[in-house]
Amino acid sequence: MFQFIPTANSVGKSEGDFNGDEDGLKFKGKFNSYDIEFTFLEGPENTITYKGQFVKDSKPLQMIVRNKNGNQLIITKLQ
């Protein structure tokens, strides 16, 4: 499960930074409107960066991201 937590100065804004984790593995990133980018800080994907976009008007909210090797993740917000 992915968890994205915006930094205090990013809450309610269309651009900013966030911290997160995926099953306990930490990552950090940034967003600008629909664009998103994050880098794992530990675990098997340590230093791997994913870039992509939120899927406009998706319900539930989704984002599609890829790493430099072309591996794709589709991340869906839990209801």
Secondary structure, 3 states (H helix, E strand, C coil): CEEEEECHHHCCCCEEEEEEEECCEEEEEEEECCEEEEEECCCCCCCCEEEEEECCCCCCCEEEEEECCCCEEEEECCC
